[in-house]
Amino acid sequence: MDLELTPNKIAVIADQNVLQLFPYYIDSLGFDAPVFVFSVLPGEQNKSIEEAVYLWQNLLENHFDKQSLVINFGGGMVSDLGGFVASTYQRGIPFINIPTTLLGMIDAAVGGKNVINLNGVKNMVGTINLPEKVIIDTLFLKTLSPLQILDGFGEMIKYALIGNENLWHEINNLENIKNQDIKKEWIDWCVSFKEKIVQEDLYDQGLRHILNFGHTIGHALEAYFMQKDRDEKKSFPTVSHGHAVALGMVIESYLSYRNGLLSQSAFEEIRAVILRFYKNLIKDFSASQIKTIVDLCVLDKKNCNGRINITMLESIGHATPNHFVSEEECAEAIMQMNA
Ligand SMILES: NC(=O)c1ccc[n+]([C@@H]2O[C@H](COP(=O)([O-])OP(=O)(O)OC[C@H]3O[C@@H](n4cnc5c(N)ncnc54)[C@H](O)[C@@H]3O)[C@@H](O)[C@H]2O)c1
């Protein structure tokens, strides 16, 4: 593979599981420079300042400089952490991402958002800095579990709904989703769509909010269930990221319909397709749960004067960002899931 890069040395920041599954992958890229491998334990809790300090120290001790290269080898957790480390070390050294999850390939590794969590709060400290390159290799899809596939597939559904009606129809033809169903051309389209938007609005001032479809409510649901799981000392999440976004997309499609933008039939089609792929979506919310989830929506960074910022669909394949809804509208949209 010709990467057009001639670094003096390479730091591979790698997810430990990925290293075990693909121990020779980096060697196969044929770099002509010394390679140092720093393995990171998987898990969101390791997207932390402690891990960043450990990696910065290793770069320093091994005399990495601006002529060196960092390769982030893993899912979104590693590209967020490694991108953050590379873009802050010596005020920024070059890095490339080799995403190994579907979510990483079509979302996390693309677009230059590099970030760590702080005191358990997600994505609090970070940079916006683009990787030199993102290498997409569908080989990595083979070892993903059904849940990992569904986590990334939620984002693929999102891209179809906001920008590609044909992709939506192709997805719609599937009864369920398996690793081998994911086509490289779908991934390539999602990546180029995101790259185009990022090129126009790298710093997330307006247009980029379109990528947030399903995420205002989705993030609030994810935060709500994460807290609930912590309180109940559950070791496995009740609602994964992909499931939260899937639910968020149904609820935000409903808001698009109620605001007169999306037809009722399109909303019902979206709801039916998403419920078919995500069979165990939680659909019964109590009044107090809805209140807590709406309160979490209000905290979203993109809000303005207490109104909740939602990307809305005008039709399948066409979305517009920055619509504002009230807390009451949001509560009603979550409530309709109970029907
Ligand atoms: N920066 C962005 O724009 C952006 C966008 C979306 C999500 N994210 C972030 O991405 C992270 C989630 O990423 P993720 O879903 O890729 O999860 P992840 O990176 O946490 O990985 C999930 C699990 O998959 C394993 N894994 C990775 N590749 C594998 C493979 N090929 N085969 C088998 N197992 C494999 C990992 O070891 C881990 O156990 C979150 O931290 C989220 O905040 C960032």
The ligand as an ORCA input file, in Angstrom:
! r2SCAN-3c Opt
* xyz 0 1
  N     -14.938     11.102     16.939
  C     -16.109     10.851     16.403
  O     -16.568     11.539     15.482
  C     -16.929      9.710     16.962
  C     -18.116      9.352     16.321
  C     -18.823      8.266     16.832
  C     -18.355      7.572     17.945
  N     -17.192      7.965     18.537
  C     -16.656      7.236     19.701
  O     -16.353      5.911     19.286
  C     -16.367      5.060     20.434
  C     -17.113      3.801     20.098
  O     -16.435      3.173     19.041
  P     -16.694      1.665     18.591
  O     -18.147      1.423     18.509
  O     -15.853      1.470     17.410
  O     -16.237      0.833     19.860
  P     -14.829      0.561     20.555
  O     -13.704      1.201     19.882
  O     -15.057      0.864     22.009
  O     -14.698     -1.014     20.366
  C     -15.734     -1.860     20.830
  C     -15.199     -3.270     21.031
  O     -14.900     -3.836     19.757
  C     -13.633     -4.481     19.812
  N     -13.154     -4.528     18.443
  C     -12.655     -3.529     17.673
  N     -12.432     -3.953     16.432
  C     -12.776     -5.255     16.401
  C     -12.787     -6.245     15.385
  N     -12.414     -5.971     14.132
  N     -13.227     -7.492     15.712
  C     -13.642     -7.774     16.958
  N     -13.666     -6.875     17.955
  C     -13.242     -5.631     17.667
  C     -12.847     -3.665     20.800
  O     -11.797     -4.406     21.350
  C     -13.918     -3.345     21.841
  O     -14.037     -4.398     22.767
  C     -16.990      5.855     21.561
  O     -15.966      6.284     22.414
  C     -17.609      7.054     20.844
  O     -17.673      8.189     21.680
  C     -16.466      9.008     18.053
*
